[in-house]
Amino acid sequence: MSKIDRFIRYGVESRIAEKATSNGLTTSKARVLSQKDMIEKFDLSSAEAKHISNCIKRAPIDKEVVDLLLESANYTCCVCHGVKGTSYIIHHIEEYEKSQNNTYSNLAVLCPNDHDLAHRPGGLSNDLSPSQIQKAKMKWEKQVEIHDAQKAARAIEIDDSAVDYINVMRIEAMCAKHLGSIPFTTISEKLIAYGILDRTRKFDQNFVRNNLSNGRYLFDYINHEETEHYRQLLSKISEVVDFVDLSEMAAKGFNGVKDLEGKHAFFIGGVYSKSPDLPITSSSPPIAMHYPTKKINIFWDLDPNYLMSMSSISRMGRKNRYIVYCSIRSVERGGKGEPCQVVASPLLISQPSKFVHKTPAIAYIRRHRDEFNDDEDFDIDE
Ligand SMILES: [Zn+2]
């Protein structure tokens, strides 16, 4: 744990924790020093020394709780979302002096400005009440989660065991088109040795069907390395091909989406799908997966042969929260009062895995604040 983090655990404001630490002050020294010594020996203002000496008397918050709280809030004030400044402070929603409650539910990340508002004696209309802070915290954590998922999606940060669907033929065709051939991945040598890939690193359907999956399935359901191989291929493709956020474009209206025709996109959200008829054979009809809102209705046609595992098959037929990488085939304007209709071919479908970046992405969030406040396109209720 860094020296700054030690101060943060006591509820010291991040800017003051940074200053104190870089001036050589530690929590153990702060505990025994007078405010006067802190001011003289560590070059702090009297307000800073007073703040530290008040905080240091408390029991520190558990490190795990602090880490989760800060990451879930993207190290940013849950009330103003960083507009009033980048410094932050861990606030006790029910006052520490009264509650001594250091649990997650009693803590929120605030900027110093909003922290002052929260501690101002009641009566003024712009004061922050505990219930307002609770609501702001929940809403902000949801927005941060969406933002983290978007960022992970752009970087093709997917947990390979969370992949439910891979259209190997389309991904290989995209490699040929955009990269000249199917590149090596960290797994390809191994998969060639198994016989799953042929010498040109193409997926060998017949070999897998006849030798690895009892003649029934396209994939060797035991071998998750196939998934990682195709994830890496998609990642290499994404270095030369743009995957656009479909929800972001949908927020711009019909013309935004129409521009995506023939291009590639990713979508994060709750989708509905039909169950495939079992057993799945090479003549199984496509499964329809869709995402309806007032503005947009997206349809993906899934070839059930490309479902990655038995659990992927069982997930079909209900609502799932997915990341879908796809090619946009057609975009048609809906009738009067009807949403626009988008037809897309999926390349890879995965359950989103949480990816948290340590650095605050405030600039990014600022630029996108309007979209984040429009929750309609992000249906993540399960
Ligand atoms: Zn704030």
Boltz pocket constraint, residues with backbone or C-beta under 6 A from the ligand:
constraints:
  - pocket:
      binder: B
      contacts: [[A, 77], [A, 78], [A, 79], [A, 80], [A, 81], [A, 82], [A, 83], [A, 84], [A, 110], [A, 111], [A, 112], [A, 113], [A, 114], [A, 115]]
      max_distance: 6.0
